[in-house]
């Protein structure tokens, strides 16, 4: 009976854990629904800025500064919380693979997210660790911290080439060049016959566009990464909940089997007790017989 009670307590504990994980899964799913609305609008903003920059550079390609030797900085957007599988490990693997193919010098790393920072705790290339966003409303605060770190690094190391590593919705982990922007738009044929009408010089306009692009693109990357993080979390927790359900069913089966054994033992004890009573002599009947004699 003691063993069955232990199994019952264990099953109750698993049930409580299952309820907690299922609630976490529901919250993660609700966050993906909220992020979907933000992502559509943010993607449209980034696309409009890129279209303006493309039109400008198609007529004024000399606006962008010449490429120079710069310091490479990799901004890695990981997760602030756990229960999302190999989300952060995939970023680390992609970074090493990307550096082996393209980089000839040791880059500087900025990690976003507590779990990613813990994973790369011993990596000497990390120069800044920033807490990540758990919900979409925290993305603006996160952006300010990232821009502040980039500004500090630029003062220390000069011109930066900034790449962003994050989970994309369609292509897994991707590396996207963030700064300097619009490099791929140079020397493209114009889409229109006449150049755009400008109210400021092309150089001033490209600087303004760069500021807007950095703000919009970082928001889009944070939203996209947070969306994929929650997708990973939903899948991971769903698997955990199913495993707990299977384990709970097995415990229920074992508890029922043990209870059946206990009932059988109780019945056997009752039957043995009844048999022993039947085998005892009738003392009172024997005394009455002696009196009659």
Secondary structure, DSSP 8 states (H G I E B T S, - for coil): -HHHHHHHHHHHHHHHHHHHHHHHHHHHHHHHHHHHHHHHHHHHHHHHHHHHHHHHHHH-GGGS------EEEEEEE--SSS-STTHHHHHHHHHHHHHHHH-SS--EEEEESHHHHHHTTT-TTEEEEE---SSGGGHHHHHHHHHHHHHHHHHHHSSEEEEEEEEETTTEEEEEEEES--GGGTT---SSSS----SS-HHHHHHHHHHHHHHHHHHHHHHHHHHHHHHHHHHHHHHHHHHHHHHHHHHHHHHHHHHHHHHHHHHHHHHHHHHHHHHS--HHHHHHHHHH-
